[in-house]
Amino acid sequence: MGDNRDNMVLTEAVYYILLSLWQPLHGYGIMQNVMALSEGRVNLAAGTLYGAINTMLEKGLIRSVESDESSRKKEYLITQYGKDAIRNELERLKELIKNGENIIGGLEE
């Protein structure tokens, strides 16, 4: 049986969360970074964010990291598997764009 993990499709929220976690961040920092990356278009509610974080932890896309002892906030960091998932998603999105441009671009001329 083939490993289905390479064919994982990421939601936009998960994609932006993973991009944010190339550096360790806590929840509020992730929300701010996603908002900045998406130029204000993607605004994650706390419940959505923490639901996604728990799912990504279970799937091994991210991990919890030790943060500053004076801080009670949990920080998260992308794993190698998460980085692979981002790269696979980027390739999938490039293919979607290429095919869309090939078809739509040809129709508009």
N, C-alpha and C positions, 0 to 999 in steps of 0.2 A: 504494500500500500504506500502511496506517495504521501509526503508530508504536506498537509494543507496550509501550514503556517506561512509559506511563501506567497500564498494567494490572498492573504488577509487584505480586505479593503478597509481603509481607515475613514472614519467620519471626519468632517472638517474640524470639529472640536478636538478630537483625539490627535489629529495631525498637528494642530497648533500647540497643543499641550506638549507633545513629544518634542517639537522644535524648541519650545521654551526650556525644556529640561536638558539641553546640551550642557547647561550649567546648573548646579544645585539651586533649587528654589522651593519656597514654601507656597502654600495654597494661594495666599493673597498676591504674592509675587507672580505666580503663574497667571492669575486672572488679569493682572496689569499687563504682563508681557503679551498675552494673547490679544488683548485689546489693542496694544501698540502694533503688533505684527499685522493685524487685520485692519488697521487704520480705523478702529472703532466699530467695525462691522460685526465682529463676533464678541458678544458680551456674555461671559459664562456666569451663570448663577452659582452660588456656593453648592447647592445640592447637586447640580449637574456636574460641576467640577469634581466633587468628592466621590460621586458615583463612578465617574470615569477613572479617577485615580485608583479606586479599589479594583475596578475591572482590569486596569493596566498592570497593577501589582500582581494580581492573580495570574495574568497571562505572561508575566515576566518581561513586559515592555519597559518598565521602570522599576526602580528600587528605592527604598527609604534609606537615607544617609544620616549619619550622625551629624547633628548641627552643633553650633556653639552651645556650650553648657549653660550659658546664661539665658538662652532662648528656649521656650517651651514649644516653639513651632517646629513641626516635622518638615524636613526638606526631602525632596525627591530628585532623582537623577535618572536619565535615560540609560538603559542597558545596551549591550552590543546587539541583542535581539531587537530592541526598539529602534536602534539605528538602522539595522537591516530592513525593518518594516518601513521606515521612512523612505529609505532608498528605493525599495520596491514600489511604494506608493508613488513616488516621484516619477519613476519610469512608466507606471500605469497612466498617470495624469498626462505625461508627455505624449503617450500614444493616443489618448483621447483627443488632445488638442490637435495633434498632427492629422488624425482622421477627420476631425471636424473641419479643420481649415482646408483639407483637400476637397471635401465635398461642398461645403458652404462657399469656400473661395471660388470654386468652379462654377457655382450657380449664380454668383453675383456679378460675374464678368459680363 
